Amino acid sequence: MPVALWRTGLMLSFLRFCACLEEDCVLGVVGRPVSLPCFYPELLTSVNVSIEWRREDRVVLRSEWGEGAKVEEWSTDSATISADAALTGNLSLELPSADPSQDKTYYSLFIVSGENQSAPLCTVCLRIAASFSSPLLQREEAALGNETAFLCHSSGGFPEPAVHWLINDSEELPEGSVVTVAASLADSNLYNITSHLTVNISEVSSVSCVIKNLPMNQTLTSTSYGVQGSPKVSRASEAMWIFSTALCVVVGVMVLAGVAYQIHLDRISKRKKDEYRRQNRGYKRQHRYQEETEAMKPEPEDTDV
């Protein structure tokens, strides 16, 4: 029993230690400057000393001091410390930009005097994070039965987030209905998240995709409302729309054909009327000519025979 209690106490102490480390980490946002704090006022009294900031076992900054003034400084990744560090004791390491490759790394400060090296004066863990884009939620018809597929996509964040689906505000989902894929971009180490939900939506009123980025304390939600009925209704609506469109086209063609035929009949009627008028004018001229001819004939003279 004492051994079990000792092991339990050791485990709890270890968990508390890890939790403290996690809480003490400095959060750096991708693309923004980040400062790793460290204060050591006693540097003012030191003479001819050097300080080194190391990431794991790699030196990222080395600064030499003599008589309270900076003599020489060398750094990688453009890391710097305050120019008046000897006066203020502020030896914080300034990084110009947080990068996902630095996530969960430890930076330590050492003082070197001659051949002697101090124990780490400061040890700071660095966590990296970046905000995800607002999730894009799309609805698609599934290949089987009454199921419908939902696609949720978000990009440009770090680290890999937690993805949750809510159906009618409930997280109870059928087993195997969700497939989530996180792809890390080679050029930036940021993540693109794509999650698929396949579910029977016959009694569904809302579907939500929730993306949680814990280091950024960020929760993004996209919801599709009024999701009711089965895909068959959608297909029937689509068929009705196609039928209506085809019917409108047919009616339009018939109307155009009727108008064209009526124009044709009008032209024929007009042609017949014109021919009738021409014939009537010819008949009148002929009748008038006959009358004039008869009028011009001399009347026979009466003779006594």
C-alpha contacts under 8 A as a table, 3 or more apart, distances in Angstrom:
res1	aa1	res2	aa2	distance
1	M	4	A	5.09
1	M	5	L	6.24
2	P	5	L	5.06
2	P	6	W	6.01
3	V	6	W	4.97
3	V	7	R	6.14
4	A	7	R	5.10
4	A	8	T	6.11
5	L	8	T	4.98
5	L	9	G	6.01
6	W	9	G	5.11
6	W	10	L	6.06
7	R	10	L	5.01
7	R	11	M	6.10
8	T	11	M	5.10
8	T	12	L	6.19
9	G	12	L	5.13
9	G	13	S	6.09
10	L	13	S	5.07
10	L	14	F	6.14
11	M	14	F	5.03
11	M	15	L	6.19
12	L	15	L	5.05
12	L	16	R	6.10
13	S	16	R	5.08
13	S	17	F	6.05
14	F	17	F	4.97
14	F	18	C	6.20
15	L	18	C	5.11
15	L	19	A	6.07
16	R	19	A	4.97
16	R	20	C	6.06
17	F	20	C	5.10
17	F	21	L	6.25
18	C	21	L	5.01
18	C	22	E	6.17
19	A	22	E	5.02
19	A	23	E	6.12
20	C	23	E	5.02
20	C	24	D	6.00
21	L	24	D	5.13
21	L	25	C	6.30
21	L	125	C	7.53
22	E	25	C	5.43
24	D	124	V	7.61
24	D	125	C	7.27
25	C	124	V	6.46
25	C	125	C	4.69
25	C	126	L	5.38
25	C	127	R	6.22
26	V	36	L	6.91
26	V	124	V	7.22
26	V	125	C	6.24
26	V	126	L	4.96
26	V	127	R	5.98
27	L	34	V	7.90
27	L	126	L	6.11
27	L	127	R	4.89
27	L	128	I	5.81
27	L	129	A	7.11
27	L	215	P	7.66
28	G	32	R	7.21
28	G	33	P	7.47
28	G	34	V	5.57
28	G	98	A	5.50
28	G	126	L	6.96
28	G	127	R	6.06
28	G	128	I	4.84
28	G	129	A	6.32
29	V	32	R	5.63
29	V	33	P	7.82
29	V	34	V	7.69
29	V	98	A	5.93
29	V	99	D	7.99
29	V	128	I	5.87
29	V	129	A	5.12
29	V	130	A	5.57
30	V	97	S	6.82
30	V	98	A	4.79
30	V	99	D	5.49
30	V	100	P	6.82
30	V	128	I	6.66
30	V	129	A	6.15
30	V	130	A	5.48
31	G	97	S	5.07
31	G	98	A	5.54
31	G	99	D	6.88
32	R	96	P	6.96
32	R	97	S	4.83
32	R	98	A	5.81
33	P	94	E	7.27
33	P	95	L	5.68
33	P	96	P	4.46
33	P	97	S	4.42
33	P	98	A	6.16
34	V	94	E	6.07
34	V	95	L	5.32
34	V	96	P	6.64
34	V	97	S	6.52
34	V	98	A	6.34
35	S	92	S	6.47
35	S	93	L	5.70
35	S	94	E	4.60
35	S	95	L	6.21
36	L	92	S	5.36
36	L	93	L	5.03
36	L	94	E	6.45
36	L	124	V	6.57
36	L	126	L	7.95
37	P	90	N	7.85
37	P	91	L	7.21
37	P	92	S	4.33
37	P	93	L	6.62
37	P	124	V	7.58
38	C	90	N	6.28
38	C	91	L	5.26
38	C	92	S	4.63
38	C	93	L	7.60
38	C	109	L	7.98
38	C	122	C	5.92
39	F	89	G	5.31
39	F	90	N	4.68
39	F	91	L	5.55
39	F	92	S	6.86
40	Y	43	L	6.18
40	Y	89	G	4.78
40	Y	90	N	6.54
40	Y	91	L	6.84
40	Y	121	L	7.90
41	P	44	L	6.36
41	P	86	A	7.54
41	P	87	L	7.71
41	P	88	T	6.57
41	P	89	G	4.02
41	P	90	N	7.43
42	E	45	T	5.74
42	E	46	S	7.02
42	E	89	G	7.09
43	L	46	S	5.19
43	L	68	G	7.89
43	L	86	A	5.76
43	L	89	G	6.44
44	L	68	G	5.79
44	L	86	A	4.95
44	L	87	L	6.04
44	L	89	G	7.23
45	T	68	G	7.53
46	S	49	V	6.62
46	S	67	E	7.44
46	S	68	G	7.34
47	V	65	W	7.05
47	V	66	G	5.26
47	V	67	E	5.19
47	V	68	G	6.86
48	N	64	E	7.19
48	N	65	W	5.45
48	N	66	G	4.25
48	N	67	E	6.66
48	N	113	S	6.93
49	V	64	E	5.97
49	V	65	W	5.34
49	V	66	G	6.58
49	V	111	I	6.95
49	V	112	V	5.90
49	V	113	S	4.80
49	V	114	G	7.38
50	S	62	R	6.88
50	S	63	S	5.46
50	S	64	E	4.20
50	S	65	W	5.85
50	S	111	I	5.83
50	S	112	V	5.06
50	S	113	S	6.35
51	I	62	R	5.72
51	I	63	S	5.35
51	I	64	E	6.53
51	I	109	L	7.01
51	I	110	F	5.66
51	I	111	I	4.50
51	I	112	V	5.93
52	E	59	V	6.66
52	E	60	V	7.64
52	E	61	L	5.66
52	E	62	R	4.55
52	E	63	S	6.63
52	E	109	L	5.66
52	E	110	F	5.17
52	E	111	I	6.41
52	E	112	V	7.53
53	W	59	V	5.96
53	W	60	V	5.80
53	W	61	L	5.14
53	W	62	R	6.58
53	W	93	L	7.54
53	W	107	Y	6.65
53	W	108	S	5.63
53	W	109	L	4.59
53	W	110	F	6.51
54	R	57	D	6.06
54	R	58	R	5.25
54	R	59	V	4.26
54	R	60	V	5.43
54	R	61	L	7.03
54	R	107	Y	5.45
54	R	108	S	5.31
54	R	109	L	6.51
55	R	58	R	5.21
55	R	59	V	6.36
55	R	60	V	6.56
55	R	105	T	6.94
55	R	106	Y	5.80
55	R	107	Y	4.50
55	R	108	S	6.63
56	E	105	T	7.02
56	E	106	Y	5.86
56	E	107	Y	6.34
56	E	108	S	7.55
59	V	62	R	7.16
59	V	75	S	7.94
60	V	75	S	5.33
60	V	76	T	5.06
60	V	77	D	7.29
60	V	79	A	6.98
61	L	73	E	7.40
61	L	74	W	5.71
61	L	75	S	4.06
61	L	76	T	6.41
61	L	79	A	6.49
61	L	80	T	7.18
62	R	73	E	5.73
62	R	74	W	5.22
62	R	75	S	6.19
63	S	70	K	7.12
63	S	71	V	7.59
63	S	72	E	5.81
63	S	73	E	4.22
63	S	74	W	6.33
64	E	70	K	6.00
64	E	71	V	5.45
64	E	72	E	5.20
64	E	73	E	6.22
65	W	68	G	6.30
65	W	69	A	5.47
65	W	70	K	4.49
65	W	71	V	5.26
65	W	72	E	7.25
66	G	69	A	5.46
66	G	70	K	6.50
66	G	71	V	6.36
68	G	86	A	5.62
68	G	87	L	7.50
69	A	86	A	6.85
70	K	73	E	7.54
70	K	83	A	7.50
75	S	78	S	6.13
75	S	79	A	5.78
75	S	80	T	7.17
76	T	79	A	6.08
77	D	95	L	7.50
77	D	96	P	7.85
78	S	95	L	6.94
78	S	96	P	6.68
79	A	93	L	6.74
79	A	94	E	5.63
79	A	95	L	4.94
79	A	96	P	6.72
80	T	93	L	5.94
80	T	94	E	5.20
80	T	95	L	6.90
81	I	85	A	7.21
81	I	91	L	5.97
81	I	92	S	5.96
81	I	93	L	5.23
81	I	94	E	5.96
82	S	85	A	5.18
82	S	90	N	6.85
82	S	91	L	6.69
82	S	92	S	7.34
84	D	87	L	5.45
84	D	88	T	6.27
84	D	90	N	7.87
85	A	88	T	5.20
85	A	89	G	5.02
85	A	90	N	4.96
85	A	91	L	5.68
86	A	89	G	5.47
86	A	90	N	7.61
95	L	98	A	6.98
98	A	102	Q	7.36
98	A	128	I	6.79
99	D	102	Q	5.63
99	D	103	D	7.40
99	D	128	I	6.87
100	P	103	D	5.37
100	P	128	I	5.70
100	P	129	A	7.28
100	P	158	F	7.35
100	P	188	S	7.53
100	P	189	N	6.17
100	P	190	L	7.26
101	S	189	N	7.25
102	Q	105	T	5.80
102	Q	126	L	7.20
102	Q	127	R	7.54
102	Q	128	I	6.98
103	D	126	L	6.13
103	D	127	R	4.87
103	D	128	I	4.90
104	K	125	C	6.47
104	K	126	L	5.53
104	K	127	R	5.14
104	K	128	I	7.42
105	T	125	C	5.69
105	T	126	L	5.54
105	T	127	R	7.32
106	Y	123	T	6.64
106	Y	124	V	5.60
106	Y	125	C	4.30
106	Y	126	L	6.22
107	Y	123	T	5.61
107	Y	124	V	5.23
107	Y	125	C	6.22
107	Y	126	L	7.63
108	S	120	P	5.91
108	S	121	L	7.25
108	S	122	C	5.47
108	S	123	T	4.30
108	S	124	V	6.41
109	L	120	P	5.43
109	L	121	L	5.51
109	L	122	C	5.23
109	L	123	T	6.62
110	F	117	Q	6.85
110	F	118	S	5.81
110	F	119	A	6.40
110	F	120	P	5.03
110	F	121	L	5.94
110	F	122	C	7.75
111	I	117	Q	5.91
111	I	118	S	5.40
111	I	119	A	7.88
111	I	120	P	7.91
111	I	121	L	7.72
112	V	115	E	7.01
112	V	116	N	5.74
112	V	117	Q	4.47
112	V	118	S	6.36
113	S	116	N	5.28
113	S	117	Q	6.43
118	S	121	L	7.53
120	P	123	T	6.63
128	I	158	F	7.26
128	I	159	P	7.44
129	A	157	G	7.19
129	A	158	F	4.83
129	A	159	P	5.87
129	A	215	P	6.29
129	A	216	M	6.32
130	A	156	G	7.33
130	A	157	G	4.71
130	A	158	F	4.71
130	A	159	P	7.21
130	A	190	L	7.96
130	A	216	M	7.10
131	S	156	G	6.99
131	S	157	G	4.83
131	S	158	F	6.75
131	S	213	N	7.46
131	S	216	M	6.91
131	S	218	Q	7.39
132	F	154	S	6.28
132	F	155	S	5.56
132	F	156	G	5.33
132	F	157	G	4.12
132	F	158	F	7.35
132	F	213	N	7.80
133	S	154	S	5.42
133	S	155	S	5.50
133	S	156	G	6.49
133	S	157	G	7.28
134	S	154	S	6.33
134	S	220	L	6.18
134	S	221	T	7.46
134	S	222	S	7.62
135	P	152	C	6.22
135	P	153	H	5.38
135	P	154	S	4.71
135	P	209	C	7.44
135	P	210	V	7.98
135	P	211	I	7.54
135	P	220	L	6.87
135	P	221	T	6.78
135	P	222	S	5.98
136	L	151	L	7.87
136	L	152	C	5.51
136	L	153	H	5.19
136	L	154	S	6.52
136	L	222	S	6.88
137	L	150	F	6.95
137	L	151	L	5.70
137	L	152	C	4.59
137	L	153	H	6.76
137	L	209	C	7.13
137	L	222	S	6.25
137	L	223	T	7.20
137	L	224	S	7.35
138	Q	150	F	5.66
138	Q	151	L	5.12
138	Q	152	C	6.53
139	R	148	T	7.32
139	R	149	A	6.05
139	R	150	F	4.58
139	R	151	L	6.38
140	E	148	T	6.12
140	E	149	A	4.97
140	E	150	F	5.86
140	E	151	L	7.50
141	E	147	E	7.15
141	E	148	T	4.79
141	E	149	A	5.67
141	E	231	P	6.54
142	A	145	G	7.72
142	A	146	N	7.84
142	A	147	E	5.53
142	A	148	T	4.75
142	A	149	A	5.25
142	A	198	T	7.30
143	A	147	E	7.57
144	L	147	E	6.10
146	N	200	N	5.75
146	N	201	I	7.33
146	N	202	S	7.42
146	N	230	S	5.49
146	N	231	P	6.02
146	N	232	K	7.46
147	E	198	T	6.44
147	E	199	V	5.20
147	E	200	N	4.28
147	E	201	I	6.52
147	E	230	S	7.52
147	E	231	P	7.44
148	T	198	T	5.67
148	T	199	V	5.61
148	T	200	N	6.13
148	T	201	I	6.55
148	T	230	S	7.97
148	T	231	P	7.11
149	A	196	H	6.85
149	A	197	L	5.57
149	A	198	T	4.36
149	A	199	V	6.57
150	F	196	H	5.72
150	F	197	L	5.03
150	F	198	T	6.37
151	L	194	T	7.17
151	L	195	S	5.95
151	L	196	H	4.84
151	L	197	L	6.59
152	C	193	I	7.97
152	C	194	T	5.73
152	C	195	S	5.16
152	C	196	H	6.48
152	C	209	C	6.49
153	H	192	N	7.52
153	H	193	I	5.64
153	H	194	T	4.58
153	H	195	S	6.53
154	S	192	N	5.92
154	S	193	I	5.23
154	S	194	T	6.72
155	S	190	L	7.92
155	S	191	Y	6.04
155	S	192	N	4.10
155	S	193	I	6.01
156	G	190	L	5.46
156	G	191	Y	5.59
156	G	192	N	6.02
157	G	160	E	7.39
157	G	190	L	5.46
157	G	191	Y	5.33
157	G	192	N	7.12
158	F	161	P	7.32
158	F	190	L	5.47
158	F	191	Y	5.99
158	F	213	N	7.68
159	P	190	L	7.34
159	P	191	Y	7.10
159	P	213	N	7.32
159	P	215	P	7.98
160	E	182	A	7.00
160	E	191	Y	6.34
160	E	213	N	7.58
161	P	211	I	6.44
161	P	212	K	5.53
161	P	213	N	4.94
161	P	214	L	7.30
162	A	211	I	5.86
162	A	212	K	5.16
162	A	213	N	6.74
163	V	180	T	7.73
163	V	195	S	7.67
163	V	209	C	7.30
163	V	210	V	5.75
163	V	211	I	4.73
163	V	212	K	6.45
164	H	171	E	7.48
164	H	209	C	6.04
164	H	210	V	4.99
164	H	211	I	6.47
165	W	171	E	6.27
165	W	173	L	7.93
165	W	197	L	7.78
165	W	207	V	7.29
165	W	208	S	5.66
165	W	209	C	4.82
165	W	210	V	6.11
166	L	169	D	5.08
166	L	170	S	5.07
166	L	171	E	4.89
166	L	172	E	7.63
166	L	173	L	7.98
166	L	207	V	5.74
166	L	208	S	4.94
166	L	209	C	6.54
166	L	210	V	7.72
167	I	170	S	5.20
167	I	171	E	6.56
167	I	172	E	7.62
167	I	173	L	7.60
167	I	204	V	6.92
167	I	205	S	7.86
167	I	206	S	5.95
167	I	207	V	4.76
167	I	208	S	6.54
168	N	204	V	6.48
168	N	205	S	6.09
168	N	206	S	5.11
168	N	207	V	6.36
169	D	206	S	7.53
169	D	207	V	7.72
169	D	208	S	7.65
173	L	177	S	6.90
174	P	177	S	5.58
174	P	199	V	7.70
175	E	178	V	7.74
176	G	179	V	7.39
177	S	196	H	7.89
177	S	197	L	5.53
177	S	198	T	5.15
177	S	199	V	6.45
178	V	195	S	6.97
178	V	196	H	5.54
178	V	197	L	4.63
178	V	198	T	6.69
179	V	195	S	5.65
179	V	196	H	5.16
179	V	197	L	6.73
180	T	193	I	7.27
180	T	194	T	5.78
180	T	195	S	4.06
180	T	196	H	6.25
181	V	193	I	5.97
181	V	194	T	5.34
181	V	195	S	6.19
182	A	191	Y	6.34
182	A	192	N	5.80
182	A	193	I	4.66
182	A	194	T	6.52
183	A	191	Y	5.54
183	A	192	N	5.23
183	A	193	I	6.49
184	S	189	N	5.34
184	S	190	L	5.57
184	S	191	Y	4.56
184	S	192	N	6.48
185	L	188	S	5.65
185	L	189	N	4.91
185	L	190	L	5.50
185	L	191	Y	6.15
185	L	192	N	7.45
186	A	189	N	5.58
200	N	203	E	7.86
200	N	230	S	7.93
201	I	204	V	4.86
201	I	227	V	7.05
201	I	228	Q	6.31
201	I	229	G	6.71
201	I	230	S	6.51
202	S	228	Q	5.86
202	S	229	G	4.95
202	S	230	S	5.53
203	E	228	Q	6.21
203	E	229	G	7.22
204	V	207	V	7.52
204	V	226	G	7.85
204	V	227	V	5.77
204	V	228	Q	5.53
205	S	225	Y	6.04
205	S	226	G	4.96
205	S	227	V	4.87
205	S	228	Q	5.80
206	S	223	T	6.79
206	S	224	S	5.57
206	S	225	Y	4.48
206	S	226	G	6.02
206	S	227	V	5.78
207	V	223	T	5.63
207	V	224	S	5.27
207	V	225	Y	6.72
207	V	227	V	7.53
208	S	221	T	6.69
208	S	222	S	5.56
208	S	223	T	4.15
208	S	224	S	6.31
209	C	221	T	5.64
209	C	222	S	5.35
209	C	223	T	6.42
210	V	219	T	6.91
210	V	220	L	5.68
210	V	221	T	4.49
210	V	222	S	6.70
211	I	219	T	5.73
211	I	220	L	5.14
211	I	221	T	6.44
212	K	217	N	7.58
212	K	218	Q	5.76
212	K	219	T	4.54
212	K	220	L	6.48
213	N	216	M	5.62
213	N	217	N	5.96
213	N	218	Q	5.00
213	N	219	T	6.39
214	L	217	N	4.77
214	L	218	Q	6.32
215	P	218	Q	7.74
224	S	227	V	6.95
229	G	233	V	6.52
230	S	233	V	5.66
230	S	234	S	7.08
231	P	234	S	4.93
231	P	235	R	6.20
232	K	235	R	4.95
232	K	236	A	6.01
233	V	236	A	4.98
233	V	237	S	6.04
234	S	237	S	5.09
234	S	238	E	6.13
235	R	238	E	4.95
235	R	239	A	6.12
236	A	239	A	5.00
236	A	240	M	6.09
237	S	240	M	5.04
237	S	241	W	6.11
238	E	241	W	5.05
238	E	242	I	6.24
239	A	242	I	5.05
239	A	243	F	6.12
240	M	243	F	5.00
240	M	244	S	6.05
241	W	244	S	5.14
241	W	245	T	6.16
242	I	245	T	5.12
242	I	246	A	6.16
243	F	246	A	5.11
243	F	247	L	6.04
244	S	247	L	5.04
244	S	248	C	6.16
245	T	248	C	5.16
245	T	249	V	6.29
246	A	249	V	5.06
246	A	250	V	6.22
247	L	250	V	5.10
247	L	251	V	6.12
248	C	251	V	5.16
248	C	252	G	6.03
249	V	252	G	5.05
249	V	253	V	6.20
250	V	253	V	5.12
250	V	254	M	6.21
251	V	254	M	5.07
251	V	255	V	6.14
252	G	255	V	5.12
252	G	256	L	6.23
253	V	256	L	5.14
253	V	257	A	6.12
254	M	257	A	5.00
254	M	258	G	6.08
255	V	258	G	5.06
255	V	259	V	6.19
256	L	259	V	5.14
256	L	260	A	6.13
257	A	260	A	5.09
257	A	261	Y	6.12
258	G	261	Y	5.13
258	G	262	Q	6.13
259	V	262	Q	5.13
259	V	263	I	6.22
260	A	263	I	5.14
260	A	264	H	6.29
261	Y	264	H	4.96
261	Y	265	L	6.27
262	Q	265	L	5.05
262	Q	266	D	6.16
263	I	266	D	5.08
263	I	267	R	6.26
264	H	267	R	5.19
264	H	268	I	6.40
265	L	268	I	5.10
265	L	269	S	6.13
266	D	269	S	5.08
266	D	270	K	6.04
267	R	270	K	5.07
267	R	271	R	6.13
268	I	271	R	5.07
268	I	272	K	6.27
269	S	272	K	5.20
269	S	273	K	6.25
270	K	273	K	5.12
270	K	274	D	6.20
271	R	274	D	5.11
271	R	275	E	6.25
272	K	275	E	5.08
272	K	276	Y	6.11
273	K	276	Y	5.03
273	K	277	R	6.16
274	D	277	R	5.13
274	D	278	R	6.25
275	E	278	R	5.09
275	E	279	Q	6.14
276	Y	279	Q	5.12
276	Y	280	N	6.02
277	R	280	N	5.06
277	R	281	R	6.12
278	R	281	R	5.16
278	R	282	G	6.25
279	Q	282	G	5.10
279	Q	283	Y	6.17
280	N	283	Y	5.10
280	N	284	K	6.24
281	R	284	K	5.16
281	R	285	R	6.28
282	G	285	R	5.16
282	G	286	Q	6.21
283	Y	286	Q	5.17
283	Y	287	H	6.18
284	K	287	H	5.13
284	K	288	R	6.10
285	R	288	R	5.09
285	R	289	Y	6.11
286	Q	289	Y	5.08
286	Q	290	Q	6.29
287	H	290	Q	5.20
287	H	291	E	6.32
288	R	291	E	5.09
288	R	292	E	6.21
289	Y	292	E	5.08
289	Y	293	T	6.08
290	Q	293	T	5.07
290	Q	294	E	6.21
291	E	294	E	5.30
291	E	295	A	6.25
292	E	295	A	5.10
292	E	296	M	6.36
293	T	296	M	5.24
293	T	297	K	6.69
294	E	297	K	5.40
